[in-house]
Amino acid sequence: MAARATLHCLTGCAIGEILGVVIGTALGWGNMQTMALAIVLAFFFGYTLTLRSIRKAGVDFRTALRVALAADTLSIAVMELIDNGVIALWPGAMDATLSDALFWGALALSLAVAFVATTPVNKWMIGRGKGHAVVHQYHH
């Protein structure tokens, strides 16, 4: 269950990261502005994926939003910290463009490292009845 929860989080984070970088690059933004946008979008898409599945179970929006925020905030925060930390520390990755293999390689590796680092966080939360353990009760 922890790996599935982390994969769910990874999906939202990856969508947000890639979209943020594409938008930031297209607008000619610097690294920090682009990274900030990517992080905001990673949280947005991570929450949205969870919110969508909870709403699909018939839960009202307000309750679903509270569950999504409680379930995903720590997971997404850890994932973003690790993901962006790897990219920031990788020589040349922050300056790589969308057409560079370095950009895609660093992004793929950073997401893989973030997945490995975040899975124990989700396992810990689920073991305490929090995180995706709460979301799981709404899945049918």
N, C-alpha and C positions, 0 to 999 in steps of 0.2 A: 504494500500500500504506500510506503514511503517513497519508493522509486516512482510509482505512478503519480503521486502528488508532485514530486520534483520534476518529472517530465512535463506535467501540466504547467507548472511554474516556468519551466524552461521554454516552453512553446510561447507563452505570453511575453516573456522577456526577450526572446529572439525576435519576435515580430516587432516589438517596440524598439529594440536596439537597431535592427536593420532599417526600419522606417525612419527612425531618428537620424541616423547617419546619412541616409539618402536625402532627407529633407535639409539637414544642416549643410551638406555638401552642395546641394542644388542652390541654396540661398547664399553660399559663400561664407558661411559662419566659421569661426575659429573652433579649435578643438574643445575648449571648455563649454562653449555654448552648445555645440553639437552633442557633446557627452551629456550635458544636462537635459537636453531635449530627449535623447535616447533613454535616459533613466526615467524621466517622467512618462514617456510612452510605454516603457517596459512595465511600470506599475499599472498604468491604465489598461493595457492589454491583459496583463496577468489577472487583475481584478475582474475585467470584463468577461474573460473566459469562465471564471468561477461563478460570477453573477448570472451569466447566461444559463449555466447548468442548474443552478438553484432555482432560478425563475421558471425554468422548464418543468420543474417538479411542482409548480403551482404556488410557490412561496411569494408573498407580497414583496414589492421592490424594497421597501425600507428594511425589512427583516433580512432579505437576501443580501443587501448591501452591507449590513452589520456583520453577517456571517462571512462574507467575502473578505472584508477588511480584517476581521479577526483571524481568519484562516490563512490568509496569504501574506500579510505584511512582513512578518519575520522572514519567511521563506524568500520572498522577492528581494528584501533588503540584503540578505546574505548573498543571494545569487548576484545581485547587481554590484555589491562590494567586491566580490571575487572576480566576476567577469570584467568589470572596468579596471580593477587593480592589475589583472594580468595584461590587459591591453596597454594600460599606462606604463607598466614596467617593461614591456616588450620593446626592445630597441627598434625604432622606426615605425612601429605600428600606429602610433597616433598621427603620423604624417602620411600614412599610406592612403591611397585613393581607392575608390570603388573598383577601378580597373586593375589594381595590383593584387597579385596572388598573396602578398604579405597581409593585406587587409583581411581577406577571406580566411586565410590560414590562422591568423591570430584570433579572429572572431570565433572560428570553429573550436580552436583549442581552449580559448577562454570560457566558452560556454560548456565545454566538456569538463573542465576543471571546476567550474561553478556547480555543475550537476553533482559531481563527486563530493564536493564540500557541503552542498545543501541537503543531500539525501539524509545524512545523520541528523540534521536539524529537524527535518520533517518527521523522521522516525521518533525522535525525542518528543516532539509535540504530539504526535499521534498516540504515543505510549501514555501520555498524560490526558488523553481525551480532548486534545485541542487541535488546532490546525485543520487538516483535511479529515480528521476523525469526525469533526462536526459537519463538514460538507458531505461526508459519506452517507450520513443519515438521510440526506435528501435525494440520493441517487436511487433509482428504482431498477 
